[in-house]
Amino acid sequence: MFISAKHTVSGVILQLKELLERGCKVQEVQPPVFASDAEVNLVIVTVVCPDGKGHTIKAYRDEAGELREYIRRMTLQM
C-alpha cells in the first residue's frame, strides 16, 4: 500500500494512527526523526503489520515536517 500526503497532513497522520491501532509497527522513518532538526522535504515511513503486509507512507514539504514531529512526539510518550 502506498499513501501520499500532498494535500492534508491529517489524512496521513490518521492513516498512520489506523495502522498502529491494528497492531502494525513503524519499522523505519527516513530521515530519522531524532537525527536532525533540519527541515526536510520528504519523509518516508515504513510500517509492517502482524499479517506481514508492509505499508509505505510518504509526506512532502510542510506535511513531512508535521508527520515527522508527530512521530517524534508519539515516540517520546512511550
Secondary structure, DSSP 8 states (H G I E B T S, - for coil): -EEEESS-HHHHHHHHHHHHHTT-EEEEEES-TTT--S--SEEEEEEE-TTS-EEEEEEEHHHHHHHHHHHHHHHHH-
